[in-house]
Structures are given as C-alpha cells and as structure tokens.
C-alpha cells in the first residue's frame, strides 16, 4: 500500500461507472434500491434484532417524553438513582422508537430498524457504484455486511448509522468539488446531535477533511478554505450544541469514554482475534485488495482510517463505524487502482423503462414484505437480556417492592413499569455504584449484605446460574419462587 506524494491524487480517469452517466446512472440507482430493499428484508426477519435489554428503557424514555412534553433531565425510572441528573442524549431516536412501537408494537420497531438499514445500504451502495463496478460493489457489500450484522439491535445507534454515511458522503463530495460543504448539511448535524452521541465523530470527520483541504490548497486559496470550512464547522458546532443538554450533551461522549465500568460491558471490550470471525475476515480481505495493486490513499485519509481502526480494536462497538467509514473512503482509491481506464460503458438503451419497471417492483416488494410483517407480528421472546416469561410470573404484590436485578434486565423492568436497581444507563449511575454492582453480581457476599442492609430488597431477578442466585438458593432468608433458563426470582422471607 502506498500513498501519493500529494494530499489528493490527480483526478483519475473516469471509471466504468462514471462514463456516460446519462445512460448508466439509472442502473446504479436501481442497484442501490435493490440493495436497500435486501437490507430491509434481512433486518426485519433477523431473529436477534429485538433481543437486547436496553431497548426497554429506550422505549420507556420515548413514552416519558410524550407523556410529559419534555426531555428528562433527571432519572425518572430507578429507585437507586431517582432524581439524579441524567443526560438523555438519544432522546430523538427514543421518540422515533416509541412512535413506531406505539403504532405497531414490536413489529413497528422492527420495521423502523429495517428502514434505517435500507437507507444506510442504499447510501453506501450509491457511493460505491460511483467508483467501482456493480459486480465489485457486490463483493464489497458482501464483505461489509457480516461486520455490521452483530450491531443490528433495536437501539438508537442503528438510527444514527445512515446519518454517519450521509454526512461522510457529503464531505467526500465537497472535497471532490474543491469547496466547503454546503450549509444545508448543517440540519443533519442538528438531528444527529439529538439522536445519538456519535455526532461528535461527525464533527471530527469535518475537521479532518477541513485539514486536508487546507493542506492541498494553493497559498492564494487558503484564506477561502479557512473561511468556507470554518463557517461550516462553526455552524455545525452550534447545531451540535442545540440539544436539551446543551454543552453537557457535547462533552457527554468524552465522559462516557472515560468510565472504568466499561470494562464490564461486552460491547466495550477490545477486539478478540483468538478465533476467526467476520472482523478478521473483513480486515484480511481489505488488506489483500490494498496490497495486490498499488492503491494510493491520501495521507490525511490514511491517518483517519488508522485512527478509526484503533477505535474499533479498542472497543468492538466501533466496528460498524470502521466498516462504514472504510468502505466509503476506500471506494475511490480502490476503484482507481482496480478499474481499467479503457472500460467501456455498459449499454443501456432501455434504461428509463428498466428504472420504472425495477423501481416499481422494489416498491411492491417492500410493501408486500411490510404487510407480511404486520400480518405476522413480531413476538419478543426470552433471551439473555430479556426475562419476559419470568416477569409474567411475577406476583403483583412484588411489583412495588425494591428489586436487585441483573444489569441487562433493567430495561425490561423499566418497560414493565418496575423500578430497577440498575439498568443500561450506566453513565448515569457512575463508576462507584456500577463497579459495586458488578462485584455483588459476581458473588461478593460482603457487598451484597451491605447493599441489602441499605435498600432492603424485597426480591431479586437474576440469571439462574449466576453466583448471587446460587448463593441465595442456600440462604435461609431467601426463597426461590420461579426459575427458567433465562431468569430466577427469589423473594425475601419475612423476618420473625
């Protein structure tokens, strides 16, 4: 892999997908529509889509916003942190999630997530096809899909991924034109900042491309670059601050990244290559295509890719971000290296007719699949983080008693109207409380007794084979009243 001596390589010969755009732009659009539909179809039938416990408290937050006409600034859900300041930084996504859930239950949420994936893949495909052939785009998409699939959960980050793709594509187009991004892009940052904390990465991307533009500009043009990109950056920064949390929401991502409790959360674990899996396969395949031919990557963009790779190796939750950023940035240099300059434009004498025919077919298929999904509603079943059956067997008298719960069960408890001990909003609970919880859940008897003495738990709901559940099985002060493969419920015996 080599880099060009200049910041941007000379304008390459137009690849096959860019020749005679009046005849082949239509097939490109059709292909993007088809890929978007395929992503939609795959997502709404994915069995793991709704098997994340945090979905519950996200839906409950959306319901709270509708009921109260405002965004919560203090915890309204738990009994251990009630009234504590809370940055509900994903409130717009949560509102959209609740709206879809209220309209059609779990099926509505399923369809919303599918629509987000359709938008993401249609955007990525359209950008890919500008630089590489449709066949090569299929290979690229087949490589990227397994890396994104593990993050397909009904949570706000999924709704933010299309925003990331659209933002990055707009920055790339701005650099191609040699101008700053248009200010009409700023509202996208406003939406992003209220939808998910990853907006801070969008601002970082703008800064990276502004630096690239400044380095590449002639001395006489640098003032215009500074003004153009500076105005865009300032407006984007102001939009990012226009959230209910204001500056608190702006610094929130940095606060979360510094929490020690992240070491106990699966999605914040470092990448593990002890067994061969999709991330390693994608990385090796990418290296093959980069090294098999001389691919020229502008130095600033290469540094950006290495930085995002570092983030993905540090925390697995960033793997989908790496894949999206990587495929969009590498499309041009890979297309330049691998597409023959003499490639002929495909013939498309009936392009307009094909557009109407295939576009209509895609629309009909989407409507039919949506109708099927509505007619055959999604049923949320028990999973590692969802004790649905156990909650159905909970005696009504225990609903208002204080509970010590498994971390991942907190969301379903909140959705069921039960105040949890802890839930997925670990940033609000903080290091001290969360680390104490993880020690108790691991079987620390001293900490358990201290917590019980403080809170006077009436019941617990834990994985049946967890260290604490096993301890309670042999504790005469507690009695197991229900257990299945997902959860066990213990109740405190009355004290004499």
LOGULUM-353309 format. One record per residue (C-alpha): residue number from 1; x, y, z. Coordinates in Angstrom, 1 decimal. Layout:
# residues N
SITE    k      xx      yy      zz
SITE  NUM       X       Y       Z
...
END
This chain:
# residues 496
SITE    k      xx      yy      zz
SITE    1     0.0     0.0     0.0
SITE    2     1.4     3.4    -1.0
SITE    3     0.4     6.9    -0.6
SITE    4     0.6     9.7    -3.2
SITE    5     3.1    12.5    -2.7
SITE    6     0.3    15.0    -2.8
SITE    7    -2.6    15.2    -0.4
SITE    8    -5.1    14.2    -3.2
SITE    9    -4.1    12.1    -6.2
SITE   10    -4.6    13.5    -9.6
SITE   11    -8.1    13.2   -11.0
SITE   12    -8.3     9.6   -12.2
SITE   13    -9.7     8.6   -15.5
SITE   14   -13.4     8.1   -15.1
SITE   15   -14.2     4.5   -14.0
SITE   16   -16.7     2.5   -15.9
SITE   17   -19.4     3.5   -13.5
SITE   18   -18.8     7.2   -14.3
SITE   19   -18.7     7.0   -18.1
SITE   20   -21.8     8.2   -19.9
SITE   21   -23.7     8.9   -16.8
SITE   22   -26.8     9.7   -18.7
SITE   23   -27.1     6.0   -19.6
SITE   24   -25.8     4.2   -16.5
SITE   25   -26.8     6.4   -13.6
SITE   26   -30.2     4.7   -13.8
SITE   27   -28.8     1.1   -13.3
SITE   28   -26.7     2.5   -10.4
SITE   29   -29.8     3.9    -8.8
SITE   30   -31.7     0.7    -9.4
SITE   31   -28.9    -1.3    -7.9
SITE   32   -28.9     0.9    -4.8
SITE   33   -32.6     0.5    -4.4
SITE   34   -32.3    -3.3    -4.7
SITE   35   -29.5    -3.4    -2.1
SITE   36   -31.6    -1.1     0.2
SITE   37   -34.5    -3.5    -0.1
SITE   38   -32.3    -6.5     0.6
SITE   39   -31.1    -4.8     3.7
SITE   40   -34.6    -4.0     4.8
SITE   41   -35.8    -7.6     4.2
SITE   42   -32.8    -9.1     6.0
SITE   43   -33.2    -6.8     9.0
SITE   44   -36.9    -7.3     9.6
SITE   45   -36.5   -11.1     9.7
SITE   46   -33.4   -11.1    11.8
SITE   47   -34.2   -13.1    15.0
SITE   48   -31.8   -11.2    17.2
SITE   49   -33.0    -7.7    16.4
SITE   50   -35.2    -7.3    19.5
SITE   51   -33.1    -9.4    21.9
SITE   52   -31.3    -6.5    23.7
SITE   53   -32.5    -5.5    27.2
SITE   54   -31.6    -1.8    26.7
SITE   55   -34.4    -1.5    24.1
SITE   56   -36.8    -1.4    27.0
SITE   57   -35.6     1.7    28.7
SITE   58   -35.2     3.5    25.3
SITE   59   -38.9     2.9    24.6
SITE   60   -39.8     3.9    28.2
SITE   61   -37.9     7.2    27.7
SITE   62   -39.8     7.9    24.5
SITE   63   -43.0     7.2    26.3
SITE   64   -42.0     9.6    29.1
SITE   65   -41.2    12.3    26.6
SITE   66   -44.6    12.0    25.0
SITE   67   -46.4    11.9    28.4
SITE   68   -44.5    14.9    29.8
SITE   69   -43.9    17.0    26.8
SITE   70   -40.2    17.4    27.6
SITE   71   -36.9    15.6    27.6
SITE   72   -36.0    14.2    31.0
SITE   73   -33.0    15.8    32.8
SITE   74   -33.2    13.6    35.9
SITE   75   -33.7     9.9    36.4
SITE   76   -37.4     9.1    36.4
SITE   77   -37.1     5.3    36.4
SITE   78   -34.9     3.7    39.0
SITE   79   -35.2     3.7    42.8
SITE   80   -31.4     3.9    43.4
SITE   81   -30.8     7.0    41.3
SITE   82   -34.2     8.6    41.3
SITE   83   -33.8    12.4    40.7
SITE   84   -30.1    12.1    39.8
SITE   85   -29.1    14.3    36.8
SITE   86   -29.3    12.3    33.6
SITE   87   -28.3    13.3    30.0
SITE   88   -30.9    11.7    27.8
SITE   89   -28.7    12.3    24.7
SITE   90   -30.6     9.9    22.4
SITE   91   -34.0    11.4    23.0
SITE   92   -34.9    11.9    19.4
SITE   93   -34.1     8.3    18.5
SITE   94   -36.0     7.2    21.5
SITE   95   -39.0     9.3    20.4
SITE   96   -38.9     7.7    17.0
SITE   97   -38.6     4.2    18.5
SITE   98   -41.6     4.8    20.8
SITE   99   -43.7     6.2    18.0
SITE  100   -43.1     3.1    15.9
SITE  101   -43.7     0.8    18.9
SITE  102   -46.9     2.6    19.8
SITE  103   -48.1     2.4    16.2
SITE  104   -47.4    -1.4    15.7
SITE  105   -45.8    -2.9    18.7
SITE  106   -42.6    -4.8    18.3
SITE  107   -43.4    -5.1    14.6
SITE  108   -43.3    -1.3    14.3
SITE  109   -39.9    -1.1    15.9
SITE  110   -38.7    -3.9    13.7
SITE  111   -39.8    -2.0    10.6
SITE  112   -38.2     1.2    11.8
SITE  113   -34.9    -0.5    12.2
SITE  114   -35.2    -2.2     8.8
SITE  115   -35.9     1.3     7.2
SITE  116   -32.7     2.6     8.8
SITE  117   -30.7    -0.3     7.4
SITE  118   -32.3     0.2     4.0
SITE  119   -31.2     3.9     4.0
SITE  120   -27.7     3.0     5.1
SITE  121   -27.1     0.4     2.5
SITE  122   -28.7     2.4    -0.3
SITE  123   -26.4     5.4     0.5
SITE  124   -23.3     3.2     0.7
SITE  125   -24.1     1.4    -2.5
SITE  126   -24.7     4.6    -4.4
SITE  127   -21.3     5.9    -3.4
SITE  128   -19.6     2.6    -4.1
SITE  129   -21.0     2.5    -7.7
SITE  130   -19.5     5.9    -8.5
SITE  131   -16.1     4.4    -8.4
SITE  132   -16.3     0.6    -8.9
SITE  133   -18.5    -1.7   -11.0
SITE  134   -21.7    -3.2    -9.7
SITE  135   -20.0    -6.6    -9.5
SITE  136   -17.2    -5.2    -7.4
SITE  137   -19.8    -3.4    -5.3
SITE  138   -21.5    -6.7    -4.6
SITE  139   -18.2    -8.1    -3.4
SITE  140   -17.6    -5.1    -1.1
SITE  141   -21.1    -5.2     0.3
SITE  142   -20.9    -9.0     1.0
SITE  143   -17.7    -8.3     2.9
SITE  144   -19.1    -5.4     4.9
SITE  145   -22.5    -6.9     5.8
SITE  146   -21.1    -9.6     8.3
SITE  147   -19.3    -6.8    10.2
SITE  148   -22.4    -4.7    10.6
SITE  149   -24.8    -7.5    11.4
SITE  150   -23.7    -8.1    15.0
SITE  151   -24.7    -4.5    15.9
SITE  152   -28.2    -4.9    14.4
SITE  153   -30.2    -4.3    17.6
SITE  154   -33.2    -2.1    18.1
SITE  155   -31.3     0.8    19.7
SITE  156   -30.5     4.4    18.8
SITE  157   -27.1     3.7    17.3
SITE  158   -28.8     1.9    14.4
SITE  159   -30.8     5.0    13.5
SITE  160   -27.5     7.1    13.6
SITE  161   -25.6     4.9    11.1
SITE  162   -27.4     6.4     8.0
SITE  163   -26.7     9.8     9.3
SITE  164   -23.0     8.9     9.5
SITE  165   -23.0     7.6     6.0
SITE  166   -24.8    10.7     4.6
SITE  167   -22.5    13.1     6.4
SITE  168   -19.3    11.4     5.3
SITE  169   -20.5    11.2     1.7
SITE  170   -21.3    14.9     1.7
SITE  171   -17.8    15.7     3.0
SITE  172   -16.3    13.5     0.3
SITE  173   -18.3    15.2    -2.4
SITE  174   -17.3    18.6    -1.1
SITE  175   -13.6    17.6    -1.4
SITE  176   -14.1    16.4    -4.9
SITE  177   -15.6    19.7    -5.9
SITE  178   -12.9    21.6    -4.1
SITE  179   -15.3    23.6    -2.0
SITE  180   -16.6    23.6     1.6
SITE  181   -19.7    21.5     2.3
SITE  182   -22.9    23.4     1.8
SITE  183   -24.6    24.8     4.9
SITE  184   -27.8    22.9     4.0
SITE  185   -25.9    19.9     5.6
SITE  186   -25.9    21.6     9.0
SITE  187   -29.5    20.5     9.9
SITE  188   -28.3    16.9     9.5
SITE  189   -25.9    17.6    12.4
SITE  190   -28.7    19.1    14.4
SITE  191   -30.7    15.8    14.0
SITE  192   -27.6    13.7    14.7
SITE  193   -26.7    15.5    17.9
SITE  194   -30.2    14.9    19.3
SITE  195   -30.3    11.3    18.1
SITE  196   -27.0     9.7    19.2
SITE  197   -23.7    10.6    20.9
SITE  198   -21.7     9.6    17.8
SITE  199   -22.4    13.1    16.4
SITE  200   -19.0    14.1    17.9
SITE  201   -17.4    11.8    15.4
SITE  202   -19.1    13.6    12.7
SITE  203   -17.6    16.9    13.8
SITE  204   -14.2    15.2    13.9
SITE  205   -14.7    14.0    10.3
SITE  206   -15.4    17.6     9.3
SITE  207   -12.2    18.8    11.0
SITE  208   -10.2    16.0     9.2
SITE  209   -11.4    17.0     5.8
SITE  210   -11.0    20.7     6.5
SITE  211    -7.4    20.0     7.4
SITE  212    -7.0    18.0     4.1
SITE  213    -8.5    20.9     2.1
SITE  214    -6.2    23.4     3.8
SITE  215    -3.0    21.3     3.1
SITE  216    -4.0    20.7    -0.5
SITE  217    -4.9    24.3    -1.3
SITE  218    -2.6    26.7    -3.0
SITE  219    -1.3    29.5    -0.8
SITE  220    -3.5    32.0    -2.5
SITE  221    -6.6    29.9    -1.9
SITE  222    -6.0    29.0     1.8
SITE  223    -7.9    32.0     3.1
SITE  224   -11.0    30.9     1.2
SITE  225   -10.6    27.4     2.5
SITE  226   -10.3    28.6     6.1
SITE  227   -13.4    30.8     5.7
SITE  228   -15.5    28.2     3.9
SITE  229   -14.7    25.3     6.1
SITE  230   -14.5    27.5     9.2
SITE  231   -18.1    28.8     8.7
SITE  232   -19.3    25.2     8.0
SITE  233   -17.5    23.9    11.1
SITE  234   -18.8    26.8    13.3
SITE  235   -22.4    26.3    12.2
SITE  236   -22.1    22.5    12.7
SITE  237   -20.7    23.1    16.2
SITE  238   -23.6    25.4    17.0
SITE  239   -26.1    22.8    15.7
SITE  240   -24.4    20.1    17.9
SITE  241   -24.9    22.3    20.9
SITE  242   -28.6    22.8    20.2
SITE  243   -29.8    19.9    22.3
SITE  244   -31.7    19.8    25.6
SITE  245   -28.4    19.1    27.4
SITE  246   -26.5    21.9    25.7
SITE  247   -22.8    21.8    26.4
SITE  248   -23.4    18.8    28.7
SITE  249   -24.5    16.8    25.7
SITE  250   -21.5    18.0    23.8
SITE  251   -19.0    16.7    26.4
SITE  252   -21.0    13.6    27.3
SITE  253   -19.3    11.2    24.8
SITE  254   -15.9    12.1    26.4
SITE  255   -17.3    11.4    29.9
SITE  256   -18.6     8.0    28.9
SITE  257   -15.4     7.0    27.2
SITE  258   -13.5     7.6    30.5
SITE  259   -15.7     5.4    32.7
SITE  260   -14.0     2.5    34.4
SITE  261   -17.2     0.4    34.3
SITE  262   -16.9     0.0    30.6
SITE  263   -14.5    -2.9    31.2
SITE  264   -17.6    -4.9    32.4
SITE  265   -19.7    -4.3    29.3
SITE  266   -19.5    -6.6    26.3
SITE  267   -19.7    -4.0    23.6
SITE  268   -16.9    -2.0    25.1
SITE  269   -14.5    -4.9    25.1
SITE  270   -11.4    -4.9    22.8
SITE  271   -11.4    -6.9    19.6
SITE  272   -10.6   -10.6    20.1
SITE  273    -8.9   -12.4    17.3
SITE  274    -8.4   -15.7    19.2
SITE  275   -11.0   -17.3    16.9
SITE  276   -11.6   -16.5    13.2
SITE  277   -14.6   -14.3    12.8
SITE  278   -16.1   -11.7    10.5
SITE  279   -14.0    -8.7    11.6
SITE  280   -10.8   -10.6    10.9
SITE  281   -12.0   -11.8     7.5
SITE  282   -13.0    -8.3     6.5
SITE  283    -9.6    -6.9     7.6
SITE  284    -7.7    -9.6     5.7
SITE  285    -9.8    -9.1     2.6
SITE  286    -9.3    -5.4     2.7
SITE  287    -5.5    -5.8     3.1
SITE  288    -5.5    -8.1     0.1
SITE  289    -7.2    -5.6    -2.2
SITE  290    -5.0    -2.8    -0.9
SITE  291    -1.7    -4.7    -1.3
SITE  292    -2.4    -6.6    -4.5
SITE  293    -2.2    -3.4    -6.6
SITE  294    -0.7     0.0    -5.9
SITE  295    -3.5     1.8    -4.1
SITE  296    -2.9     5.4    -3.5
SITE  297    -4.6     6.7    -0.3
SITE  298    -4.2    10.4     0.6
SITE  299    -2.2    10.7     3.8
SITE  300    -4.8    12.5     5.8
SITE  301    -7.4     9.9     4.9
SITE  302    -5.0     7.1     5.7
SITE  303    -4.4     8.6     9.1
SITE  304    -8.2     8.8     9.6
SITE  305    -8.6     5.2     8.7
SITE  306    -5.9     4.1    11.1
SITE  307    -7.5     6.2    13.9
SITE  308   -10.9     4.6    13.4
SITE  309    -9.2     1.2    13.2
SITE  310    -7.7     1.9    16.6
SITE  311   -11.1     2.7    18.0
SITE  312   -12.6    -0.5    16.6
SITE  313    -9.7    -2.6    18.1
SITE  314   -10.2    -0.8    21.4
SITE  315   -14.0    -1.2    21.6
SITE  316   -16.0    -3.7    19.4
SITE  317   -19.0    -1.4    19.3
SITE  318   -17.0     0.8    16.9
SITE  319   -16.6    -2.0    14.3
SITE  320   -19.6    -0.9    12.3
SITE  321   -18.3     2.7    12.3
SITE  322   -15.0     1.4    10.9
SITE  323   -16.7    -0.6     8.2
SITE  324   -18.9     2.3     7.0
SITE  325   -16.0     4.9     7.1
SITE  326   -13.6     2.4     5.5
SITE  327   -15.8     1.4     2.6
SITE  328   -16.8     5.0     1.8
SITE  329   -13.2     6.3     1.9
SITE  330   -11.6     3.4     0.1
SITE  331   -14.1     3.3    -2.8
SITE  332   -12.3     6.0    -4.8
SITE  333    -8.7     4.7    -4.4
SITE  334    -9.7     1.1    -4.9
SITE  335   -11.8     2.0    -7.9
SITE  336    -8.9     4.0    -9.4
SITE  337    -6.5     1.1    -8.9
SITE  338    -8.7    -1.8   -10.0
SITE  339   -10.9    -0.3   -12.7
SITE  340    -9.4    -0.4   -16.2
SITE  341    -9.3     3.1   -17.7
SITE  342   -10.4     1.7   -21.0
SITE  343   -13.5     0.0   -19.5
SITE  344   -16.5     0.6   -21.8
SITE  345   -19.7     2.0   -20.5
SITE  346   -22.4    -0.6   -20.4
SITE  347   -25.2    -0.3   -23.0
SITE  348   -28.5     1.0   -21.6
SITE  349   -30.9     1.8   -24.4
SITE  350   -33.9     1.0   -22.3
SITE  351   -32.6     2.5   -19.0
SITE  352   -35.7     4.6   -18.3
SITE  353   -38.1     1.7   -18.9
SITE  354   -36.0    -0.5   -16.7
SITE  355   -36.0     2.1   -14.0
SITE  356   -39.7     2.3   -13.9
SITE  357   -40.1    -1.5   -14.0
SITE  358   -37.5    -2.4   -11.4
SITE  359   -38.2     0.6    -9.2
SITE  360   -41.9    -0.3    -9.1
SITE  361   -41.0    -3.9    -8.4
SITE  362   -38.8    -2.9    -5.5
SITE  363   -41.6    -0.7    -4.1
SITE  364   -44.2    -3.5    -4.4
SITE  365   -41.8    -6.0    -2.7
SITE  366   -41.2    -3.6     0.1
SITE  367   -45.0    -3.0     0.6
SITE  368   -45.6    -6.8     0.4
SITE  369   -42.9    -7.6     2.9
SITE  370   -44.1    -4.8     5.3
SITE  371   -47.7    -6.1     5.0
SITE  372   -46.4    -9.6     5.8
SITE  373   -44.5    -8.4     8.8
SITE  374   -47.6    -6.5    10.1
SITE  375   -49.9    -9.6     9.4
SITE  376   -47.4   -11.9    11.2
SITE  377   -46.4    -9.7    14.2
SITE  378   -43.0   -10.0    15.8
SITE  379   -43.1   -11.7    19.2
SITE  380   -40.4   -10.8    21.7
SITE  381   -39.2   -13.9    23.5
SITE  382   -36.9   -14.7    26.3
SITE  383   -33.2   -14.0    25.7
SITE  384   -30.1   -13.4    27.7
SITE  385   -31.2    -9.9    28.5
SITE  386   -35.0   -10.3    28.4
SITE  387   -36.7   -12.2    31.2
SITE  388   -40.1   -12.0    29.5
SITE  389   -41.6   -15.2    30.9
SITE  390   -40.2   -14.6    34.4
SITE  391   -41.9   -11.2    34.5
SITE  392   -45.2   -12.7    33.5
SITE  393   -44.9   -15.0    36.6
SITE  394   -44.0   -12.2    39.0
SITE  395   -46.6   -11.8    41.8
SITE  396   -48.3    -8.4    41.5
SITE  397   -47.5    -7.7    45.2
SITE  398   -43.8    -7.6    44.3
SITE  399   -44.0    -5.0    41.6
SITE  400   -43.6    -2.1    44.0
SITE  401   -41.0    -3.8    46.2
SITE  402   -37.4    -3.0    45.8
SITE  403   -35.5    -5.4    43.5
SITE  404   -31.9    -6.4    42.9
SITE  405   -31.7    -7.2    39.2
SITE  406   -29.3    -8.4    36.6
SITE  407   -27.8    -5.4    34.7
SITE  408   -29.3    -6.4    31.4
SITE  409   -32.7    -7.0    32.9
SITE  410   -33.0    -3.3    33.9
SITE  411   -34.5    -2.2    30.5
SITE  412   -37.3    -4.8    30.5
SITE  413   -38.1    -4.0    34.1
SITE  414   -38.5    -0.3    33.3
SITE  415   -40.7    -1.1    30.3
SITE  416   -42.8    -3.2    32.6
SITE  417   -43.2    -0.3    35.0
SITE  418   -40.9    -1.7    37.6
SITE  419   -38.2     0.5    39.1
SITE  420   -34.8    -1.4    38.8
SITE  421   -31.7    -1.3    41.0
SITE  422   -29.6    -0.7    37.8
SITE  423   -30.1    -0.7    34.1
SITE  424   -28.2     0.1    30.9
SITE  425   -27.8     3.8    31.7
SITE  426   -24.5     3.0    33.5
SITE  427   -23.2     6.5    32.7
SITE  428   -25.8     8.0    35.0
SITE  429   -25.1     5.5    37.8
SITE  430   -21.4     6.2    37.6
SITE  431   -18.3     4.2    38.3
SITE  432   -18.6     3.8    42.1
SITE  433   -22.2     2.4    42.1
SITE  434   -21.8     0.3    38.9
SITE  435   -18.5    -1.3    40.0
SITE  436   -20.0    -2.1    43.3
SITE  437   -23.0    -3.7    41.5
SITE  438   -20.7    -5.9    39.3
SITE  439   -18.8    -7.1    42.4
SITE  440   -22.1    -8.1    44.0
SITE  441   -23.3    -9.8    40.9
SITE  442   -20.0   -11.8    40.9
SITE  443   -20.8   -13.1    44.3
SITE  444   -19.2   -10.7    46.8
SITE  445   -21.1   -11.5    50.0
SITE  446   -19.9    -8.6    52.0
SITE  447   -21.0    -6.0    49.4
SITE  448   -24.3    -7.9    49.0
SITE  449   -25.1    -7.7    52.7
SITE  450   -24.2    -4.0    52.7
SITE  451   -26.5    -3.3    49.7
SITE  452   -29.3    -5.3    51.2
SITE  453   -29.0    -3.5    54.5
SITE  454   -29.2    -0.2    52.8
SITE  455   -32.0    -0.9    50.3
SITE  456   -34.0    -3.7    51.9
SITE  457   -34.7    -5.7    48.8
SITE  458   -38.0    -7.5    48.5
SITE  459   -37.0    -9.7    45.6
SITE  460   -34.3   -10.4    43.1
SITE  461   -34.3   -11.4    39.4
SITE  462   -31.0   -12.8    38.2
SITE  463   -29.7   -15.4    35.7
SITE  464   -30.5   -18.8    37.3
SITE  465   -26.8   -19.9    37.4
SITE  466   -25.3   -16.6    38.4
SITE  467   -23.1   -16.6    41.6
SITE  468   -25.5   -14.5    43.6
SITE  469   -28.5   -16.6    42.6
SITE  470   -26.7   -19.7    43.7
SITE  471   -25.9   -18.0    47.0
SITE  472   -29.5   -17.1    47.6
SITE  473   -30.6   -20.7    46.9
SITE  474   -28.8   -21.6    50.1
SITE  475   -29.6   -18.5    52.1
SITE  476   -32.5   -19.2    54.6
SITE  477   -33.5   -15.5    54.4
SITE  478   -34.4   -16.0    50.7
SITE  479   -36.7   -18.3    48.8
SITE  480   -36.7   -19.1    45.0
SITE  481   -40.3   -18.8    43.7
SITE  482   -39.6   -19.1    39.9
SITE  483   -36.9   -20.1    37.5
SITE  484   -36.4   -20.8    33.8
SITE  485   -33.4   -20.8    31.5
SITE  486   -33.3   -17.0    31.5
SITE  487   -34.1   -15.8    35.0
SITE  488   -34.7   -16.9    38.6
SITE  489   -36.8   -14.9    41.0
SITE  490   -36.1   -15.0    44.8
SITE  491   -38.2   -13.3    47.4
SITE  492   -37.1   -12.3    50.9
SITE  493   -38.6   -14.3    53.7
SITE  494   -40.4   -12.3    56.4
SITE  495   -38.2   -11.6    59.3
SITE  496   -39.5   -13.1    62.6
END
